[in-house]
Amino acid sequence: MATYGLDFALPYAGDPDPTLPWADDDDSLLVPGSLVLYEPAHSANPVVGVPASGASIPNIAWKRAAALLGSGDVNSLALSRSNPFAVASGADVANQMLTERTTLGGIHVIVSQTNAQVQQGWAARGPAAIEAYLQANLDHSYYISRWDRLTRAATADVDPGEMIIGQNTTALIALSQPEAVSSGGTLPLTSSGKRLGLDSSPASNFRTTLGNRFLSVGVSAHSGSPTFLYCNLSIHGVVSPWGATYQNKAGSRVDYRAYLEDLTVSGRTYAQVEALDFALWQAAFGTGGRYNGDTIPTNPSTIP
């Protein structure tokens, strides 16, 4: 005797459990609300070789960003290697800056602490459409993070800004440095600085201890008014509004990954995303992870 039943599809627009990863084809951290995922060795669209000055760098989150913005494609929503704070191109100059790939695909940038020129360096800058989106949605909450490896310590008490979303010290969504985060607006900031074997917030030796690092920043309801907004998810050298203040003081680092999410759109909290992101970082750099045991071709000491 045959048995019959009814199969109903129940509409549901929310996220029943934001602690679980979405089934995104490109990356498990991506959700509606993801804007930028910068990972040069990401299997979905890896960077080939060393990106030249002005070159595009894939945004692994471009599909999510396009859905949120209502337009855009893999090209228009890519990042770029640029120097947004100066006329200088951000290209490598002998004995001043060297950009290279690590054995496992990270981007290693060595900046001289003797010969660097003012604004010597470059940034992984977000696309114009996403910068315009941030400018139009300053009242939203955001999650920002970076995975990197410090290969030579900075000599300044506070390292030059390594991640700037905003314009300058009085008009920021967020500025992250190894030992501090700040903003020009009135808002609560939550920050997390971690290493393998060291979990503190932020770590007091984040600027001076070499090795792999995890930094995340949560920003809620910014109230400032940047007149022009930069979305620089990783900065190398002295590429910042401070000009000569940090000349010949910048550290050298390997870029592995940086991420930007609009929490207001995704509905996730900073703590939820940070926990997922940190678990991915631990897996990537732990035993058997895709960045475990990575090596750099050039010792920063060769560019004094």
Summary of the structure (lengths in Angstrom):
residues: 304
radius of gyration: 19.6
end to end distance: 83.9
largest distance: 86.3
contacts: 1036
relative contact order: 0.21
helix: 14%
strand: 29%
